[in-house]
Structures are given as C-alpha cells and as structure tokens.
C-alpha cells in the first residue's frame, strides 16, 4: 500500500511540473518581441537619445531640455523625442512641437499611447482624461532582474502614470509607449492645440492655432491639451 502511494505521489509531482512548464512555454510562445516592454528602460521611447542626431534640426544641448518632433505618414502623425525614430519608420518630418525636460514629477510626465487597431497615437500628461484609452490598455510585459518575462504586477505603476498592471488587459488595443519627457511648469509656455480626425483615426497636435483654427481638413478641434 505504501509503495502504491509513493508511485502515485511521484506521478502527481511529475504531472504538475510538466503542466507548469507547458503553461510557461505557451505564454512565451504567444508573445512577439515587439509586445515586450522593459519598463526599467522605458522602451520603446528612448528619452536618452542624442537629440537631433544627424538631422540638422536639433540643438543637441545637454541642459536636460529636449524637443518633441512631429512626423507624418499616410494619414498618421508620430510624436517623438528621437528624430531617428521618425526617419527610420519612414515618416516625413514636419517640425518641432515643443520642448520638454528630461526629468520631473509624475503629474508632469508626457506619455505616448498607440492604438494597435487603427494606428492613432495620443500624447498626454494624464491618461485618465482619456476613458477610451484607460479602459482598453494592453498588458505590459517586461524582463525582470532575473531575465524572466513577466507581466507588470497588478499594483505596479506604469512610469509617468497612475495606471497599474491591474488596469491592463491581454486584449487591450492601446499600447503604452513610454515617457517623452516632462512639461515645464513655467510662465511663457505655449499651449498645444489638439485635433482629431475620426475618419482616418488620427490625433494632430500643434502649437500654431492658425494651422487648423477651429477645425479643418477633417479634423475637429478638441481644445488645449498641453503647455510646452
């Protein structure tokens, strides 16, 4: 009877180990490298890039201030502090949207979000003001200190936000893309005007109100979203 129990227990232990191993493999096999975000490095946004390198458009200063560049391609705008990101993705450079600091408090952090379903991108200092994003955020995967691929903990904040891993979903359509920089809370900053084109699903941000005024070219004016 004891021998039978020993064999059964050994079989049960082996079965559990195989089940756990398969489950972990299935999780890793179902992920693409592009779905993985190393939160500690705030990827894929590289806020420590050599600003304007090779572009002839950036100042390349070391004062902790950097530019947000605006790019456009096929009905979609891209906003980045890495000039090369836009160029390498085949976007056309449209100019500098404004300047941001490399460090600051969470409430001043400007984060970027990408809609994987329609290509739209949003930049904001408070994603909670965007219910469509807040209720549809994709789960964040990253490599921990041991090199293991894990989900952001349910109570872990995404950098620059008050969003936790618990608020994300595997089927979420909005991907967190990191911190562009921090808005400087000083007098004299320029307001950034926001427009949205519901046909081509594109947000346009500009410091020049005369570019679209109260709306135009299919874009609806949404108001001032940032001060840079």
Residue, then its C-alpha position, 0 to 999 in steps of 0.5 A: x500500500x505504501x509503495x502504491x502511494x509513493x508511485x502515485x505521489x511521484x506521478x502527481x509531482x511529475x504531472x504538475x511540473x510538466x503542466x507548469x512548464x507547458x503553461x510557461x512555454x505557451x505564454x512565451x510562445x504567444x508573445x512577439x518581441x515587439x509586445x515586450x516592454x522593459x519598463x526599467x528602460x522605458x522602451x520603446x521611447x528612448x528619452x536618452x537619445x542624442x537629440x537631433x542626431x544627424x538631422x540638422x534640426x536639433x540643438x543637441x544641448x545637454x541642459x536636460x531640455x529636449x524637443x518633441x518632433x512631429x512626423x507624418x505618414x499616410x494619414x498618421x502623425x508620430x510624436x517623438x523625442x528621437x528624430x531617428x525614430x521618425x526617419x527610420x519608420x519612414x515618416x516625413x518630418x514636419x517640425x518641432x512641437x515643443x520642448x520638454x525636460x528630461x526629468x520631473x514629477x509624475x503629474x508632469x510626465x508626457x506619455x505616448x499611447x498607440x492604438x494597435x487597431x487603427x494606428x492613432x497615437x495620443x500624447x498626454x500628461x494624464x491618461x485618465x482624461x482619456x476613458x477610451x484609452x484607460x479602459x482598453x490598455x494592453x498588458x505590459x510585459x517586461x524582463x525582470x532582474x532575473x531575465x524572466x518575462x513577466x507581466x507588470x504586477x497588478x499594483x505596479x505603476x506604469x512610469x509617468x502614470x497612475x495606471x497599474x498592471x491591474x488596469x491592463x488587459x491581454x486584449x487591450x488595443x492601446x499600447x503604452x509607449x513610454x515617457x517623452x519627457x516632462x512639461x515645464x511648469x513655467x510662465x511663457x509656455x505655449x499651449x498645444x492645440x489638439x485635433x482629431x480626425x475620426x475618419x482616418x483615426x488620427x490625433x494632430x497636435x500643434x502649437x500654431x492655432x492658425x494651422x487648423x483654427x477651429x477645425x479643418x481638413x477633417x479634423x475637429x478641434x478638441x481644445x488645449x491639451x498641453x503647455x510646452 
